Amino acid sequence: MHGTRYLILADGEFGPLTSKTANSVIRYLPDRIVGVLDRVHAGRTIQDVLGFGGSTPVVATMREGLAFKPDAILIGIAPMGGRMPEEWRAWLLEAIDAGCSLWSGLHTFLADDPALAARARERGVAIHDLRRAPADLPVSSGKAKEVEPFVILTVGTDCNVGKMTAQLQITRLLNERGLRTRFVATGQTGIMIEGWGIAVDAVVADFIGGAAEWLVLEGSKGADIVLVEGQGSLNHPGYSGVTCGLLHGSCPDALILCHQATREFIGDYRKASWLKIPPLSEYVRLYETVAGFVHPTRTIGVALNTFDMTEPAARAACEAASKETGLPAVDPVRFDPTPLVDAVVTARNAYLASRALS
């Protein structure tokens, strides 16, 4: 993916909360984005819609977007059910005819669409279905416990609370400090940014832990620290399975707990009082206990998402989280992530000292 120029397709869903994939790619690969196709916000800039991203335009048609000479079309949203809307087919065919490859994280594989596949073959362009899992994944066997680098997994109170973003912020600063740090992507957005990984939510359940194990083994090559992207939450009715698979397959030495500070209920279950998000201290206990059945670990920090709060309220939320858990807590995007980076360095030094004594 590196060096490729993208037009992002996010029609009807482009916004701060509705286009997670698009927003993350824009934040971390801004120079690669030529525009966003979204008829709702056409005529505005990405900055106007998201509050970041600069003057890159939002366009209403594929033809307008292709005028900016992209090399590829990147699917930047996840429609209901992860399936491709029917009207997108004509747009994607138009893009293929213009020589663009397709990058998709949909559950529906674009390469399995007869019309798209045939046209791509005719034009000699590639279709990349990032959720297509490798065919030869193992069942996890604890091999991740044996790697030399210090392994950290982000865990959360819910989906879409900033687990990937927190790690990307931390990865950057750790590398700047001279610690060889690799971010291991476990979702389609992370794969788009990092250029490799496995979308574990598309892996057959028996092999989720094996996928996590394989990713840690690969990510450990030439690394001092490995940051594994977390998914879901252990108490999410829909996605706890993938969370547990990552927790046991990656055998993390440390955890960073992620939470959106204003969120009170898990996911779309706001009317169900039994799915109210419990205190952060309970999550610390829960994750450490469940992880410890396979490999002992401890939580070393809290990454808050405070995008929808005023700055004073955000700072107060960080202070409250730190007081409750006894751990450093910060919004690593909005504020300086140094407290979390320092926590990683301190925990890694203790890890290295313990290994030296064993």
Phi, psi and omega in degrees: 000338188293130181093346181285143177257127189246141162256124184268130175263112182218040189297126176080354185228010184284119181179172184302327184250346191252357183224063185305313182296310179303314185296319182291318179295320177297319182293320189257346176230051189299327183286350182263355186260122180264341180173173177232132176267111179204111184293335181293317185251016181305139181096347177263180174253165176300321178301318179301321186277316188259338187089002173206168177110351174075203191269011178303134189278155168255127186243164185259343184223159176297322180300317178298317181294321180293339177296340179271008173060053174287156173269340187207156172255130181245122178285114189257003178225167177240096179300163182308124180082000179070017183260153181283123174300142186302322184290344179291335185302315180296321178295316182291325175297320177298320180291319178300318179298334178273002177091014181272137169281166181241134177238118186225141174248017180291154173290332173280120183279122181296327181292346177268356176280117186304317183293316180293317181297316181296317181293321179297319177296317180299319185270352179072034179246158185263148171244121182251108176263100190288344179269001178285114186282150173302151186274345189242038180287145180270170164280138184296145185228011179087007182296335181296339178292340189267354184288153181286317184296162175278123186254129180236135176243134171275137177234161188220170174271351182188178171285158170055048177247358175113023182296315179292313183299317179302316182291323178296322177295317180291319180303316182300313183289323178296319177295324177296332178277359178091006176268120183290106188240130179244131173270126182253114185277134178238009178221165187297326181292314177299322179296318179299322182281315186274333179095358177200167179140188177225130175280097191290343178286353176254007180270139175304138191309319183299340188247008178297313177298321178295323176296316178298318179298313180300318180297319178295317180298318178291315182293339182284344184293115179072021184242152170265326183224138176240124178253113182265126180291125178276165178220144172063209180204147182297337179249024175271124184300330182267328193237014181294332182297315180291327178297314181292322178299318177293319183298317183274328181285324183276344180047058184292146175276341180206159180234148168240122183273130183244141185204138169275119194298331183267357184277128183254333183235153181287127172051233183262024185254037188295336181271358182257103185298337180286354177246027173291138181290123180285174179300151181300325180298329177290323177295320178303311180297316182299309183294318180294324180292311183293318178297322185295343175297334182248316183206126182296140179209170175214152179279133185245353180185167180236126176254115181262148171253113185239028189301333185258021181240156171291162182297315177301319180293322179295316179295322178295322179296321178296316179297320181293319179296321179293319180295319182293317187265342186075018183240155174299136181223130182202155168274107188285351176267314184282324183241179180293121181281006184308320179303322178287321178296317177299322179296321177297315182297316180297315180294321179295319179299320177294322177299314180295322179294321180292323179292324180294329182276340185275000000 
